[in-house]
Amino acid sequence: MRKFRRVLVSAAVVTVAATAPVAVGAASASAAQPAATLSAPAAKFSCDAQQLRDKANEYRRLSDEAEARSREEAARGNTQQAATYKEKAQAYRQEAERYLAEAARCNG
């Protein structure tokens, strides 16, 4: 659960780092550019629908793996671990949906 929260906090920090240069100015924009490419699917793949769909498939696979781990942990009686993996699976699924939505916007 803690690792998952750290990932969410890290994503929030990256998002803030990506949007901060707009307010600060152009000098900071070049320094924060690597953070921007990590947070937004559109920034990393511009508008290549096939790459976006591939990325969505990767996140679906990760979601399926996390869901399987959740079931395994539940079968072992580790309800806290099972819940953690279930949350991760949901987060991966949402990320896949975001990539698919971006791919749909690219197509038209």
Backbone as CSV, one residue per row, in Angstrom:
resi,resn,N_x,N_y,N_z,CA_x,CA_y,CA_z,C_x,C_y,C_z
1,MET,0.829,-1.181,0.000,0.000,0.000,0.000,0.876,1.249,0.000
2,ARG,1.955,1.197,0.772,2.838,2.372,0.837,3.499,2.645,-0.503
3,LYS,3.934,1.574,-1.181,4.583,1.761,-2.474,3.612,2.399,-3.461
4,PHE,2.360,1.938,-3.445,1.367,2.487,-4.346,1.141,3.977,-4.071
5,ARG,1.085,4.346,-2.791,0.921,5.759,-2.450,2.120,6.567,-2.904
6,ARG,3.321,5.982,-2.767,4.512,6.689,-3.219,4.454,6.935,-4.722
7,VAL,3.938,5.957,-5.474,3.814,6.119,-6.919,2.848,7.250,-7.238
8,LEU,1.725,7.291,-6.515,0.764,8.370,-6.744,1.354,9.728,-6.395
9,VAL,2.075,9.803,-5.293,2.704,11.063,-4.901,3.757,11.457,-5.925
10,SER,4.533,10.487,-6.407,5.546,10.782,-7.418,4.900,11.297,-8.694
11,ALA,3.790,10.697,-9.090,3.093,11.159,-10.290,2.596,12.584,-10.108
12,ALA,2.126,12.903,-8.914,1.660,14.263,-8.653,2.818,15.252,-8.725
13,VAL,3.968,14.876,-8.195,5.144,15.744,-8.228,5.595,15.962,-9.659
14,VAL,5.596,14.906,-10.466,5.997,15.028,-11.864,5.022,15.927,-12.608
15,THR,3.735,15.790,-12.306,2.739,16.638,-12.959,2.952,18.099,-12.593
16,VAL,3.212,18.375,-11.326,3.481,19.754,-10.893,4.753,20.260,-11.561
17,ALA,5.772,19.405,-11.639,7.022,19.811,-12.275,6.815,20.105,-13.761
18,ALA,5.897,19.396,-14.373,5.646,19.606,-15.800,4.861,20.881,-16.053
19,THR,3.991,21.267,-15.113,3.176,22.463,-15.330,3.814,23.725,-14.765
20,ALA,4.762,23.593,-13.865,5.388,24.756,-13.240,6.100,25.667,-14.237
21,PRO,6.807,25.150,-15.253,7.524,26.054,-16.171,6.616,27.030,-16.897
22,VAL,5.349,26.683,-17.057,4.431,27.600,-17.733,4.330,28.891,-16.937
23,ALA,4.268,28.774,-15.611,4.140,29.957,-14.770,5.482,30.659,-14.560
24,VAL,6.556,29.902,-14.519,7.861,30.467,-14.186,8.497,31.165,-15.383
25,GLY,8.465,30.539,-16.535,9.049,31.164,-17.707,9.788,30.170,-18.567
26,ALA,10.304,30.638,-19.675,10.937,29.766,-20.650,12.267,29.208,-20.170
27,ALA,12.967,29.922,-19.317,14.268,29.440,-18.845,14.115,28.140,-18.063
28,SER,13.074,28.029,-17.280,12.846,26.817,-16.502,12.256,25.706,-17.350
29,ALA,11.637,26.050,-18.440,10.964,25.048,-19.265,11.935,24.009,-19.790
30,SER,13.127,24.428,-20.208,14.080,23.464,-20.738,14.611,22.545,-19.639
31,ALA,14.699,23.037,-18.422,15.186,22.217,-17.320,14.139,21.190,-16.887
32,ALA,12.879,21.512,-17.010,11.814,20.612,-16.556,11.273,19.730,-17.669
33,GLN,11.797,19.840,-18.856,11.245,19.080,-19.969,11.289,17.573,-19.765
34,PRO,12.348,16.964,-19.209,12.314,15.516,-19.008,11.162,15.077,-18.115
35,ALA,10.805,15.865,-17.117,9.681,15.516,-16.251,8.382,15.545,-17.039
36,ALA,8.253,16.458,-17.963,7.025,16.556,-18.741,6.835,15.327,-19.620
37,THR,7.914,14.792,-20.154,7.778,13.626,-21.022,7.412,12.385,-20.234
38,LEU,7.679,12.368,-18.928,7.319,11.214,-18.127,5.859,11.209,-17.734
39,SER,5.246,12.368,-17.631,3.895,12.421,-17.071,2.792,12.338,-18.106
40,ALA,3.000,12.840,-19.281,1.901,12.922,-20.232,2.115,11.989,-21.417
41,PRO,1.155,11.125,-21.702,1.289,10.240,-22.851,1.439,11.016,-24.154
42,ALA,0.732,12.122,-24.285,0.787,12.893,-25.522,2.170,13.476,-25.744
43,ALA,2.854,13.883,-24.683,4.174,14.486,-24.826,5.197,13.452,-25.280
44,LYS,5.076,12.240,-24.804,6.069,11.223,-25.123,5.891,10.687,-26.538
45,PHE,4.662,10.476,-26.968,4.412,9.840,-28.250,3.797,10.787,-29.268
46,SER,3.826,12.068,-29.001,3.180,13.113,-29.800,1.789,12.643,-30.211
47,CYS,1.617,12.154,-31.410,0.287,11.684,-31.797,0.408,10.449,-32.681
48,ASP,1.190,9.504,-32.274,1.328,8.234,-32.993,0.364,7.240,-32.360
49,ALA,-0.766,7.036,-33.010,-1.838,6.208,-32.446,-1.369,4.782,-32.180
50,GLN,-0.555,4.222,-33.059,-0.107,2.834,-32.866,0.770,2.708,-31.617
51,GLN,1.666,3.661,-31.407,2.490,3.624,-30.199,1.641,3.776,-28.951
52,LEU,0.635,4.622,-29.021,-0.257,4.809,-27.879,-1.042,3.531,-27.585
53,ARG,-1.503,2.850,-28.632,-2.218,1.581,-28.429,-1.282,0.516,-27.863
54,ASP,-0.034,0.488,-28.329,0.945,-0.465,-27.796,1.175,-0.217,-26.305
55,LYS,1.285,1.048,-25.949,1.482,1.410,-24.542,0.256,0.990,-23.719
56,ALA,-0.936,1.186,-24.265,-2.159,0.756,-23.587,-2.159,-0.752,-23.381
57,ASN,-1.721,-1.495,-24.383,-1.650,-2.956,-24.252,-0.664,-3.371,-23.173
58,GLU,0.439,-2.644,-23.076,1.423,-2.924,-22.028,0.805,-2.716,-20.642
59,TYR,0.064,-1.628,-20.480,-0.576,-1.374,-19.194,-1.690,-2.378,-18.900
60,ARG,-2.373,-2.848,-19.942,-3.379,-3.903,-19.736,-2.712,-5.179,-19.231
61,ARG,-1.560,-5.507,-19.823,-0.828,-6.693,-19.388,-0.408,-6.554,-17.927
62,LEU,0.097,-5.378,-17.564,0.484,-5.138,-16.173,-0.719,-5.243,-15.240
63,SER,-1.853,-4.754,-15.693,-3.081,-4.847,-14.905,-3.475,-6.302,-14.695
64,ASP,-3.411,-7.086,-15.764,-3.751,-8.511,-15.652,-2.814,-9.232,-14.684
65,GLU,-1.525,-8.901,-14.756,-0.556,-9.529,-13.851,-0.839,-9.143,-12.395
66,ALA,-1.144,-7.876,-12.162,-1.438,-7.422,-10.799,-2.719,-8.069,-10.287
67,GLU,-3.689,-8.228,-11.159,-4.948,-8.886,-10.766,-4.692,-10.355,-10.403
68,ALA,-3.842,-11.015,-11.178,-3.501,-12.409,-10.876,-2.778,-12.505,-9.532
69,ARG,-1.854,-11.585,-9.297,-1.147,-11.575,-8.003,-2.118,-11.322,-6.860
70,SER,-3.114,-10.474,-7.099,-4.131,-10.195,-6.092,-4.897,-11.468,-5.738
71,ARG,-5.284,-12.217,-6.752,-5.993,-13.478,-6.507,-5.121,-14.479,-5.752
72,GLU,-3.829,-14.536,-6.117,-2.905,-15.447,-5.430,-2.780,-15.081,-3.949
73,GLU,-2.615,-13.793,-3.685,-2.467,-13.346,-2.295,-3.758,-13.579,-1.508
74,ALA,-4.898,-13.376,-2.143,-6.172,-13.631,-1.467,-6.312,-15.113,-1.134
75,ALA,-5.874,-15.975,-2.044,-5.943,-17.417,-1.800,-5.038,-17.815,-0.633
76,ARG,-3.941,-17.096,-0.462,-3.023,-17.367,0.651,-3.513,-16.766,1.962
77,GLY,-4.521,-15.923,1.883,-5.046,-15.286,3.087,-4.438,-13.926,3.384
78,ASN,-3.625,-13.421,2.498,-3.005,-12.101,2.666,-3.926,-11.029,2.082
79,THR,-4.918,-10.652,2.856,-5.921,-9.720,2.332,-5.354,-8.332,2.065
80,GLN,-4.415,-7.895,2.888,-3.828,-6.563,2.675,-3.023,-6.535,1.375
81,GLN,-2.215,-7.553,1.145,-1.442,-7.629,-0.102,-2.383,-7.749,-1.296
82,ALA,-3.447,-8.539,-1.134,-4.412,-8.700,-2.218,-5.043,-7.361,-2.579
83,ALA,-5.394,-6.579,-1.563,-5.989,-5.263,-1.805,-5.001,-4.335,-2.503
84,THR,-3.740,-4.423,-2.103,-2.707,-3.591,-2.729,-2.578,-3.909,-4.211
85,TYR,-2.510,-5.198,-4.534,-2.396,-5.588,-5.945,-3.658,-5.225,-6.722
86,LYS,-4.799,-5.303,-6.091,-6.051,-4.937,-6.754,-6.044,-3.438,-7.087
87,GLU,-5.549,-2.622,-6.177,-5.446,-1.181,-6.434,-4.469,-0.897,-7.573
88,LYS,-3.353,-1.616,-7.578,-2.386,-1.436,-8.659,-3.007,-1.818,-9.997
89,ALA,-3.753,-2.915,-10.007,-4.407,-3.351,-11.244,-5.363,-2.286,-11.748
90,GLN,-6.104,-1.686,-10.834,-7.044,-0.640,-11.222,-6.302,0.581,-11.775
91,ALA,-5.202,0.947,-11.153,-4.416,2.089,-11.628,-3.849,1.812,-13.024
92,TYR,-3.353,0.592,-13.242,-2.840,0.230,-14.566,-3.958,0.263,-15.608
93,ARG,-5.150,-0.213,-15.237,-6.289,-0.205,-16.146,-6.655,1.234,-16.532
94,GLN,-6.652,2.123,-15.560,-6.970,3.523,-15.841,-5.930,4.149,-16.765
95,GLU,-4.678,3.801,-16.552,-3.612,4.327,-17.414,-3.788,3.809,-18.846
96,ALA,-4.151,2.543,-18.985,-4.408,1.974,-20.314,-5.556,2.714,-20.993
97,GLU,-6.600,2.997,-20.244,-7.737,3.727,-20.807,-7.328,5.126,-21.251
98,ARG,-6.443,5.764,-20.487,-5.960,7.092,-20.875,-5.209,7.038,-22.200
99,TYR,-4.345,6.030,-22.350,-3.603,5.889,-23.599,-4.542,5.606,-24.769
100,LEU,-5.558,4.766,-24.551,-6.511,4.477,-25.624,-7.308,5.713,-26.013
101,ALA,-7.680,6.514,-25.035,-8.410,7.752,-25.333,-7.532,8.699,-26.149
102,GLU,-6.259,8.778,-25.800,-5.333,9.636,-26.542,-5.167,9.115,-27.969
103,ALA,-5.099,7.798,-28.138,-4.989,7.214,-29.476,-6.242,7.531,-30.303
104,ALA,-7.398,7.486,-29.657,-8.644,7.814,-30.366,-8.644,9.270,-30.811
105,ARG,-8.111,10.160,-29.981,-8.026,11.575,-30.370,-7.073,11.762,-31.548
106,CYS,-6.034,10.970,-31.596,-5.077,11.077,-32.706,-5.719,10.659,-34.022
107,ASN,-6.575,9.645,-33.961,-7.201,9.137,-35.185,-8.295,10.050,-35.717
108,GLY,-8.770,10.915,-34.868,-9.700,11.804,-35.470,-10.858,12.235,-34.747
